[in-house]
Amino acid sequence: MKPILVLQHAHYDWPGYFTDCLVNWEIPHVVVNIEAGDLLPYSILDYSGFAIMGGAMSANDDAVYPHLAQAYGLIHEAISHRIPVIGHCLGGQMLARAAGGIVIKAPASEIGWHKISPLHTAAAYEWFGGLNPVTLFEWHNETYLPPPQAQLLAGSLYCLNQAFALDGIHLGMQFHVEALPEKINHWLDTARSDIELANEQNIHSEEKIRHDNWVYTEGAQAVARHLYTRWLQNVSKY
């Protein structure tokens, strides 16, 4: 099969559990790390899927980060040719914007392990494998208004739009199901200014996050495996 293209915007936001799953499932993939000097391809047609990771830049910063403009072109091409796209946090916001949604400042930032509630719809059940609330990791200051044709899948107390599906094959997520404790702890060590306003509500303290890593990681990985498996159903094996 053609490989899955994985866009990594920066060293600090590596693909984590997503590519761990691809390796374990023996699914070919190519990681393009922009900060390492890698270049995006001119076309998505040589790939079976497009995965976009997170980053500190805004999804609206395509005039500042040229690779974002190129990535939007690849998303548009992928949607046109029904090549599945999956977006994590910034990647989910980019998918939303590319498909006609709007990326805006979040009413409240979310940092830490937060409860995500799947909607009581058939689509949410299919993607999440159930309708019970799940606790997943968040680190974002912006959010999105989903494209008009998207199916909203889940929300949270501080962020109405946590996940959406598009055309039954594309998945945008606000949360970080790819984030393993090693990655989260790296963020805590290097992005301390983001948690200076910790209030244990929408922004959790460093101590709480490090503790919660070991409480919720296993459950989050189970959710990730289900979401990834469902997304991969539409990735061409030829």
DRENBAKE-578126 format. One record per residue (C-alpha): z negated, y, x negated. Coordinates in steps of 0.05 Angstrom, whole numbers, plus 5000, padded with zeros to 4 digits. Each point is the difference from the previous one (the first is absolute). Last residue first. Layout:
ZYX/...
REM end
This chain:
505249845073/492649985019/500750645041/493550375012/498749985075/494249514997/497450374938/496850535044/496049485039/497749674935/498150674970/495950195061/496649325002/498549994926/497350715003/495349835057/497249414960/499550454939/495950505041/495149455020/498949814927/499350724978/494950205052/493049884972/501750014926/503650665003/494550265046/495150064942/504850404957/501850435061/492750145017/498350214929/506050454994/498250355064/504049945064/504550535030/501149945075/492749875014/495849874938/500150764987/503750014933/502450704983/500649864926/504149385017/506950294985/497650354937/498249334969/507249774994/499849614934/494049535004/500249915075/507549884996/498949464948/494649695044/505249955057/505149674954/495149484973/497249885071/507049805025/504450505037/506149695033/497250085071/499950764987/499950365068/505150475030/504949445013/507550015017/503649365017/507449885009/502949385035/498750075075/504650605005/494350434972/492849774996/494050464996/493350024965/493950464995/501950555048/493950305034/496250144936/492650175001/497449475048/505549514982/506949815025/504649405007/507049755019/504250595021/507049775016/505150484972/505750315039/497250714999/498549964925/492550004984/495950644992/497449934930/493850054958/497450414941/493649994960/500049264982/495849444970/498749435049/497849274991/499949525059/494849765050/503049625058/499350115075/501749395044/507149985029/502849394965/505449774952/500950704974/507550065008/500849575062/493850265034/502150724987/506949865030/497149655062/495650615014/492650135002/500150494942/497349764933/493450344981/498850184928/492850064975/499450394936/498649814927/500050634958/503650664999/502850305064/501750745005/499050345066/505150375043/505349714953/504950494970/506949855028/505849524990/505050025058/504049435031/507649935002/501449344965/499550284929/493450355018/496849365025/502549594941/497450534952/493250005035/499649244993/501750054926/494750534990/495149505031/503549334988/507249965025/504149385018/507650045008/504349435028/507550034987/503150145068/506350314970/498850705028/492549954989/501149804928/504950574988/495250505029/494449724957/504450024938/501750735012/492650155010/498749674933/505050464966/496550615029/493349714977/502849894930/501350744994/492550175004/499250745015/505350075054/497949335028/492950265009/499549875075/497449294990/494450344963/498149804929/493849584985/503649345004/500949385043/504949424997/506949915028/502949315014/507549925011/503149345022/505749514985/502850404941/507050114973/501650445061/494450494984/504850474964/499750494942/494449614967/493450344984/498650174928/494249774956/496750534956/493049715000/497950525052/505649765046/497849274998/505649595031/497449305016/505349465011/498749415046/501549265008/495749625050/496349414971/494550025053/494650094948/504250544965/501450365065/492749975020/497750294934/505550525009/496650255063/492949904973/500850544948/506350425005/497750504947/497350685021/496950284936/506449924959/503950445048/505449985054/500849245004/506249825041/500849255012/507149745010/500149295030/504649534963/506449705029/499249285020/
REM end
